[in-house]
Amino acid sequence: MTEVSGALAGIKVVDLTQMLAGPYCTMLLADQGASVIKIEPVEGDPTRQFGPFPKDDTAHYFGGYFQSTNRNKKSVALDLKSDEGKALFRRLAKDADIVVENFRAGVMDRLGIGYEVLAADNPRLVYAAIRGFGDPRTGRSPYTNRPAFDVVAQAMGGAMGITGPDSVTPMKIGPGIGDIFPASLAAFGIMAALHHAGRTGQGQFVDVAMYDGILAMCERIVYQYSYLGESPVPEGNRHPILCPFGTFPAKDGQVTIGCPRDSFWRDLTAIMGRPELAHDPKYATNNARLAHAAETVAIVEAWSAARTKAEIAEALDGRVPFGPVNTAADIYGDPHVAVRNMLVEVEHPGSSKPVTIASTPIRMTATPGGVFRRAPLVGEDTNEVLAGLGLSCAEIAGLKARKLIAGP
């Protein structure tokens, strides 16, 4: 693939992140044209070992987990525990716009390359951290030293507490939102801080706690508890405030139907051949339908269950909010996905065929961004990046011989 234009062209990001939250954040920046230099241990990011792998890939340079969120990045393999590695890292950060890491609090400080050290070298630097429970610089949590992953953030931030088939069965949401949503917030925070730095020359520390991010995403549980004094619980695929709003059976699967306004309900009743329900006091308003939710849902279920997803789509299309419950196979065959270029093919080293990953959903008319490069091999760009710092071929070779860096 050839490089595409992006609104963040010319922005240099030094990326120390691993797992999902941090790499997703820097992926968002890379997709919009930022030059993202991924700093890996000499032996490589551990997530390279995560699958899945193509059937003909015996090399296992990386799997789908790594490919998806590390596209568009360069890789520099560097031993940050060595004095030489730390010195090289500081040189990379000295003219960087952004540094991102997601280690536990204090790790970078103990290495001697934390925010204050880097900011002394580069006052304009935007330094972002994504941690389970935040950084003490912005507020010390009693959980600061705990490790956290997606499921922990989902549980503690409230997402699991309102997700599930019934009030006593909390469930994890399928995608890793405990990582991905805080990562998206961090990217937004970085852009806000970068704007401030551009105006004032003053960089700053940007801190997103995964717990905080999921709590913010679950904002309705906060006001519901404040207004009602009750903790919301899982309600299956129904909505606690809107009715009808959820999933409904079809002959060949399930669909979603939502009536967030009474006008949609009136249209739905006409389509179902039950126009009298639009004016029945039991169903005429959303609050009335909520009071008779079981009956309302049963009416819609009886109509939808007698039809295929295609028939429901034809009946409701453009009039009532509707969508089929798609599998991955359905998504691959959806014309919307095709015309929006949401699936892109990239090379997979070790395999004879390209693989498909999700593209960026952020579209711009002047600076489109996108996926232009597969994920890098370990240290694939070490030589290029260090040469850009002024190191000679002999110096680079010497560092490789001492196993302080890795590359081709």
N, C-alpha and C positions, 0 to 999 in steps of 0.2 A: 504494500500500500504506500501511496505517496503522502507526504505530510500535508495537512490541510491548514487553512488559516484559522486563527482563533483570537478572541478578544484579549486573551492573556499572553499573547506572543510577546516575548521580551522579558517576561517575569521568570525569575530563577527561584526554584523551590528545592531545598535540600530535605529529602524525605527519609526519616529514620524509622518509619512505621512498619509493623508486622500484623499478622492476622487479618481482620476484616475492617474494623472501624477506621484505623489510620490510613491503610491503603485505599479505601473507598473515598475518603476525603481528598487525598492527593490525586486520585484518579479523576475526580470532578475537575480539579484544576488543570490536569494534563489534557483532558478532553477539550478544554477551551483554549489550548495552545500554550500553556505554561511549560517551561522546560523543567521537568521534574527529574532530579538525580536521586535515585534510590540507593541509599547506603545500606549494604548488606554485610553480615559477617563474612569472613573469607570462605567459610564453608557454605555460605548461602542462607537465605531466609528459610527458616524451618518449614514454612507453609508451602514451599516448593514440593514437598513430599506428599501433600494432600492431593487426592484424586478429584474427579475421575481422570483416567488416562485413555487416549485412543487405543483400540485393540492392537494396532500394529506398532505402538510406541514402546520400545524396549529400553530406550535411553532414560526416560523419566526425568528430563531436565526440570519439568514442572507439570502440574496437572491443571485441571479446569479451574480449581479454586484460585490458584495464583494467576492464571492467564486472564481471568475475567477482570480483576481489579488492579492489575499491574500493567495493563496495556498503555502504550504511549509514554512509557518511562524509560530512562537510561539506568543502568546498574553499575555501581562502583562497589567493589568488594574490598572492605577496609577493616583492619583490626583496631577497633576503638579502645581496646585496653592497653595498647602500646603507646608510648610517647609520640612516636612518629605518626601513628594513625590519628591521634588526637590533634596533632599539629596540622596534618593535612585537612582534617575535618574543619578546623578553625579557619583555614585558608579558603575552603569552599564556602563557609558561612559568611565570610567577611564581606563579600559583595552579593550575597543572596538577598532576595526580597523576603523570603519566607523559609522558616524551618518548622517541620512538623514531626512530632514524636508521640508515641503512645505507650511508653514504658511506665512502670509504677513510679509514683512520686519519689523523687530523690535520686533516681538512678543516674540521670545526666549530671546532677550536681556532684555526686560522688565520683564520677569520672572526671570532673573538673571542666566540663564543657556545657554547663547549664545556661539558662537564659541570661543571667547577669554577666557571665563571662563573655558570651557571644554578643550581647548588647553593648558591652564596653568596646568591642572591636567594631561594631556595626550598629550605631544608634537608631538607624531606620528599620532595623530588623523586626519583622512580625514573627513571633515565636508562638506556635500553637501546640497545645497538649490535649489529648483525648485520654481520659482515665476513667476508671469505673466510678470513682467518687470525688473527682476533682483534684485540684492542686492546692496545697496550703497557702499559696500566694493569694488566692482569691477567697479563701474560707476553709479552714481545716475541718474536715469531716471526721467523726469518730471512726469511720470506716476507711480512712485514707490508705492504710497499708494493705487492705484486702485486694486480692486479684478479682477481676470481674470480667465476665464474658456476656454475650448476648442474652442467654437465658436468665442470668442474674439481674441484668438491667430490666428485662421484661417483667420479672417477678417483683422487684422492689419498686419500680417506677409506676406500677399500676396496670400495665397492659394485660398481664395474665389474669389479674383479678376481675377483669370485665370481659374476658374471652373464654368461651367454652359452651357446652351444650345446655348446661343448667347451673343453678346457683352454687352447687357444691363441687363443680368439676372445672377448676381453672385450667386453662391450656395455653401453651406457648403458641404464639403466632408463627406461621410457617417460615416466612423470610426472616433473616437476622436483623429485625428492626432495632434491636437493642444496640447493634453496632451501626447500622446504616443511617438511622435518623440522627443520632448524635454526630455522626460523620458529616452529614449534610449541614447540620447547624454549625459545625466547626468550619466548614468551607465558607459559609455565609459570614461567620465571625471574622475569618481571615480577610475576606474581601472588604468588610467594613473597616478593619484595622489598617488594611493596605491603603484604602482611600484616605484615612486620617494621616497616615505616614506621608502620602503624596502631597497633602496640603500643608503639613506642619514639619515634616522631617523627623517626626517622633514615632518610633516603633513602640510595640507593647507586647505583653503576654496575653494570649487568648486561651481561655480555659473552658473546656466543655466536659462535664461529668456525664457519663452514660446514664446514670440514675436520673440526673436532672433532665436530660434530654427526653427520656421516656415519660417522665412526669409531665413535662411541658406538652408532649404529644397527646397525653391523656387528659387534657385540660378540662374536659367536661366533668370528670369525677370530682374535681376540686369544687366547682361551683355547685354541683349536685349535692355534695356533702354540706356545703355552706348553706344552701337554700333549704335543704330538707332534713339535714342532720342524720342522713343515712348513707352508708357506704354502698355504692353501686356494686352489683354482682353480675356474673355472666348471665346472658339472656338468650343464648343460642344465636341464631341469625336474625333476630328481631331487633328493633330499636326502642330504647326506653322513652323516647320523646315523640317519635313520628310513627304513623300507622296508616296504611300498610307500608312497610319498608323492610325488605329482607329477601330471603331466598324462597322460591316457590317451585313445586315439582312440575316437570314436563314429562311427556311420554318417553323422551329419550335423554333425560338428564335433569338438570336444574337451571333455573334462571333467577335473575334478581329483578325485582320491581320496586320502585320507590315513588311515593306520593308525598313529597315534602310540602306541597301546597295543595289546598282544597281544589284548585282548578284541575290539577292532575287527576284527582279522585273523580271529578265529574267526567273527565274524558275517559277514564278507565271504566266507569260504570256504563257509559254509553257503548264502549267497545265490547264489553261483556254482555251487552243486551239487558242490562239491569239499570236503566236510567233513573228509575224511581228511588234508587239508593242515594242518589246525589242530593235529594231533598229530604230524605228520612232523617228525623232528629237524632236517631241513633248513630248515623253515619255521616251527616252533612259536614261536620267540622272535624279537624284533626283530633281535638281533645275528646270529642264524642266517640270517635273511632278508637282512641286509646282506651276509653272506658269500656268499650265492647271489642277489645282487641281479638279475642279468640274467635268471635263470630265474624269479624271483618276478614281475618286471615283465612278462615274456612271458606268464605265466599270466593276469595281470589284463588285459593288452592283448587277449588272445585273447577273453576274455569281453566286454569293453567294446566292442570293434570290431564285434561282431555285433549291437549294439543302438543305438537312437537315444538322444539325450540325455534325452528324456522317459521312455523305458523304463528307463534307468539310474536316473533320479531316482525313479521309482516303486519300483524294487527296493531302493534304498539309503536312501530318505528316512527320517530319524529313527533310523537304526541305524548307518550308517557315514558319517563326514565326507565330504561330496561337494558339488561345485558345478560348473555348466557354465562354460565360458570364454565370457564375455559380450562382445559388441560394444556400442557405444553404443546402437545400435538395440534390442538385447536389453534393455539397462538401462531404456530409455524404456518398454518394454512389460512390465516386471517388476512384479507386484503388490506385492512387498515395498517397492520404491522408491516406489510410489504411496502405500501406507498409511503409510509413514514420512515422507512429504512431503519427499523428498530432491531433488526437482526443483521449482524455483519459477520463475514467470514474473515478469519485471520490464519496465518501460518501457525502450525504447531510443530516445533523442532522435534524430530524423532518419528514423525508420522508422515505418510505420503499424501495425506489429504488435509485440507484446511478444516478448521473447527469453527463453530458458530458461537458468538457471545452476544449479549445484549448491548445495544449501542446507547449513546447518550440521549436522554429525552429532552435536553435543553437545546432548543433550536433558535438560531439567530440569522437574520437575513444578510447582514453585511459580513459577519465573522462566524461562519457556521459551526466551526469546531467539528469534533467527531472522532472516530477511531481510525488511526492511520498507521499504527505499528503494533505488532504483537508484544507480549510481555518479554522482557529481556532475559538472556541467559545470565548466569552468575558472573558478575564482573565484566559483562560484555563491552561496557563503555569505559572501563577503568583507564585504559591507555589514553583514550581521547580526552577524557576529563582532566586527568593529571597533566597531560601535555599542555592543556589549556591553562593550567596553573603555572606553567613554566618549567616543569620537570623535564629533564633530558631522557632520552631512551635508556641511557646507562643507569640513571637514577631509578627509573621505573623498573628496570630489570633487576637492580639490586634489591629493591623492596619486595619484588616477587620471590627472589631467591631466599629471602628471610621469612617468607610467608606472612608478610604484613599487609599485602594486598593480593588480589587474585584477578586474573583476566586472561584474555586470549594470548 
